[in-house]
């Protein structure tokens, strides 16, 4: 079972951001990405929002780095970790524009892109950009089909659909990967179905442990009924973590304690059929987070991969 991390600083929703992130710098972000890379994390991830309406700003904040720019910056300071958009709201942009950006990222990073996509949930974003919010699921469905073509090996991709129609338009550089992994985010019935039938993997929105087995069973059943047999990555988002015994209040949901106890708890996800877990650490500073990442990789991560 692999493990990855959605990086701090680049998105600062009040649901998960730590106070120190508000004053953090690009150097801090790069240092955390390098630490995750060294610690064996399978991927580092960045979020996507174009603009946050005033009504949601108190909860979501307006700090949301652009994922392509952020992941390109981090590609230059890391060597091995894959670069995941978690998740790109691809329906906000024409597929050819999205393909140009992410194909370039894959090219520059030596083939490390994982394109995570989702339908989005902020109505004002869609309205400001002239995209149909009410039918965003259908927009995403066709966007995925168009991106499959536009991120494929052909220099002149072709797609003919209800919303997008293109052919005879060349785009280079092409992705290094012959098949860019596309993971679908979301936990609604429609999102799970979309992941099963159109994706190479599933990124849940935060399903608790007791809900995951039923979701995973549905994914498997939908794929079996559709005759889909290729590789498929099932994800999960673990509870907040703190490696060791904390001397401060890390919250009642946080898993803390000795590395072997944490590893045993996280291995329960593998028993459910999870292939990769996304982890997040409680911390009071960038320095403490760096320590947590290093200790997790050294003391916990190796047993998860075994």
GUMI-402406 format. One line per field, with one value per residue (C-alpha): residue in one letter; x, y, z. Coordinates in pm, whole numbers. Layout:
residu: A|...;
px: X|...;
py: Y|...;
pz: Z|...;
***
This chain:
residu: X|X|X|X|X|X|X|X|X|X|X|X|X|X|X|X|X|X|X|X|X|X|X|X|X|X|X|X|X|X|X|X|X|X|X|X|X|X|X|X|X|X|X|X|X|X|X|X|X|X|X|X|X|X|X|X|X|X|X|X|X|X|X|X|X|X|X|X|X|X|X|X|X|X|X|X|X|X|X|X|X|X|X|X|X|X|X|X|X|X|X|X|X|X|X|X|X|X|X|X|X|X|X|X|X|X|X|X|X|X|X|X|X|X|X|X|X|X|X|X|X|X|X|X|X|X|X|X|X|X|X|X|X|X|X|X|X|X|X|X|X|X|X|X|X|X|X|X|X|X|X|X|X|X|X|X|X|X|X|X|X|X|X|X|X|X|X|X|X|X|X|X|X|X|X|X|X|X|X|X|X|X|X|X|X|X|X|X|X|X|X|X|X|X|X|X|X|X|X|X|X|X|X|X|X|X|X|X|X|X|X|X|X|X|X|X|X|X|X|X|X|X|X|X|X|X|X|X|X|X|X|X|X|X|X|X|X|X|X|X|X|X|X|X|X|X|X|X|X|X|X|X|X|X|X|X|X|X|X|X|X|X|X|X|X|X|X|X|X|X|X|X|X|X|X|X|X|X|X|X|X|X|X|X|X|X|X|X|X|X|X|X|X|X|X|X|X|X|X|X|X|X|X|X|X|X;
px: 0|141|102|89|27|-177|66|-2|27|-103|-462|-573|-930|-1008|-1115|-754|-502|-268|-219|148|61|-72|283|457|672|735|1064|867|644|943|1116|810|779|1147|1102|807|1007|1296|1059|917|581|426|282|253|-77|-218|-581|-775|-1003|-1006|-1184|-1370|-1694|-1719|-1987|-1748|-1426|-1450|-1452|-1251|-1020|-908|-564|-570|-255|-292|-222|-31|200|247|320|559|746|761|867|1186|1277|1178|1301|1073|730|441|254|-119|-392|-638|-856|-854|-1198|-1140|-1489|-1393|-1152|-1157|-999|-736|-622|-613|-426|-168|-95|-80|100|369|388|427|694|893|870|982|643|530|178|-135|-437|-700|-1031|-1358|-1690|-1646|-1892|-1861|-2142|-2002|-1681|-1877|-2099|-1805|-1631|-1946|-1975|-2304|-2299|-2625|-2493|-2133|-2145|-2214|-1948|-1696|-1794|-1723|-1414|-1268|-1335|-1179|-876|-820|-769|-585|-336|-282|12|-129|14|-321|-584|-945|-1269|-1626|-1885|-2183|-1976|-1632|-1532|-1176|-943|-646|-498|-150|-15|342|517|333|324|618|372|194|-109|-151|-327|-662|-812|-1168|-1252|-1574|-1788|-2139|-2303|-2244|-1877|-1815|-1980|-1775|-1455|-1539|-1634|-1411|-1114|-791|-848|-1077|-1006|-1272|-1377|-1310|-1524|-1483|-1351|-1691|-1819|-1525|-1596|-1937|-1792|-1509|-1749|-1962|-1654|-1562|-1914|-1956|-1626|-1704|-2047|-1887|-1618|-1334|-1026|-732|-537|-742|-615|-847|-762|-853|-788|-662|-742|-503|-178|87|385|477|311|199|249|-26|-388|-389|-765|-971|-982|-605|-425|-112|132|422|508|419|75|12|125|-108|-401|-328|-285|-657|-712|-520|-740|-1041|-889|-727|-417|-302|-374|-342|-202|-195|3|-85|192|266|536|696|989|760|589|927|1010|674|719|1069|970|663|868|1137|930|583|594|828|586|296|483|591;
py: 0|332|664|1024|1370|1672|1948|2225|2596|2560|2543|2675|2578|2624|2257|2139|2425|2475|2831|2846|2801|3157|3296|3013|3080|2912|2793|2616|2452|2334|2201|2000|1855|1754|1591|1387|1289|1164|987|761|930|806|1146|1507|1678|2025|2145|2355|2654|2957|3202|3176|3373|3603|3386|3089|3276|3255|2874|2803|3108|3250|3086|2827|2803|2714|2340|2340|2623|2471|2119|2250|2443|2131|1911|2113|2047|1679|1369|1072|1157|1170|1498|1473|1729|1656|1750|1958|2096|2028|2132|2495|2490|2369|2021|2140|2404|2151|1904|2165|2250|1899|1744|2007|1927|1556|1633|1864|1627|1319|1149|1198|1334|1180|1379|1381|1531|1627|1793|2097|2244|2626|2761|3113|2983|2816|3117|3359|3141|3081|2709|2528|2446|2251|2004|1992|1612|1580|1842|1638|1314|1458|1642|1308|1156|1456|1451|1082|1175|1503|1346|1037|970|1143|1482|1572|1441|1407|1431|1483|1534|1743|2007|1985|1915|1922|1756|1860|2070|1964|1988|1929|1844|1518|1356|1129|866|671|663|942|799|967|938|1056|1231|1238|1013|1068|779|962|1024|662|541|787|668|304|343|628|643|463|524|669|958|963|1291|1169|864|733|380|228|358|253|-121|-59|204|-26|-312|-88|17|-345|-446|-161|-242|-612|-549|-323|-579|-350|-544|-300|-167|47|237|264|554|662|966|861|1030|1311|1164|1244|1010|969|1090|1451|1704|1928|1889|1727|1670|1368|1222|1225|892|921|692|463|397|28|109|364|117|-148|93|208|-148|-191|19|-234|-512|-322|-317|27|70|414|633|1007|1118|1450|1536|1770|2023|2358|2468|2375|2231|2000|1888|1806|1592|1414|1339|1201|986|854|756|589|421|368|381|88|-149|-27|-109|-453;
pz: 0|-110|68|-51|86|-9|67|317|234|-125|0|336|409|778|786|776|761|1056|1190|1087|720|689|713|526|219|-115|34|308|47|-152|156|259|-92|-89|252|125|-183|32|272|3|-49|-372|-460|-357|-434|-495|-509|-759|-715|-945|-714|-385|-339|-41|121|141|213|596|580|267|270|-63|-57|-333|-543|-910|-930|-1259|-1156|-811|-931|-1196|-926|-711|-1003|-1020|-656|-633|-812|-763|-617|-860|-906|-836|-894|-613|-776|-1091|-1175|-1542|-1644|-1582|-1876|-2233|-2256|-2504|-2258|-1973|-2193|-2295|-1932|-1792|-2091|-2046|-1676|-1749|-2008|-1780|-1481|-1671|-1666|-1306|-1357|-1206|-1321|-1050|-1162|-997|-1074|-848|-600|-602|-816|-846|-1005|-1282|-1338|-1356|-1615|-1818|-1743|-1670|-1297|-1293|-1549|-1426|-1402|-1772|-1843|-1644|-1819|-2161|-2037|-1926|-2270|-2443|-2213|-2278|-2641|-2586|-2339|-2552|-2782|-3092|-3185|-3344|-3101|-3206|-3011|-3128|-2855|-2755|-2576|-2735|-3093|-3220|-3471|-3682|-3401|-3297|-2944|-2842|-2620|-2568|-2223|-2144|-2020|-2291|-2061|-1806|-1497|-1443|-1095|-1035|-709|-512|-295|-427|-614|-943|-862|-763|-1081|-1287|-1120|-1183|-1548|-1667|-1432|-1356|-987|-722|-485|-212|-63|290|353|709|753|811|476|261|222|64|-168|-275|-333|-555|-754|-814|-906|-1155|-1321|-1337|-1488|-1749|-1830|-1721|-1616|-1629|-1330|-1093|-788|-487|-258|94|310|651|977|1081|1215|1470|1495|1861|2179|2139|2417|2281|2180|1835|1830|1922|1570|1528|1529|1741|1915|1843|1476|1494|1637|1363|1097|1232|1228|872|744|809|497|290|426|287|-61|-51|-271|-158|142|165|499|680|992|1274|1331|1495|1250|921|1115|1314|994|837|1140|1117|747|800|1096|917|613|821|1090|942|563|515|687|476|157|275;
***
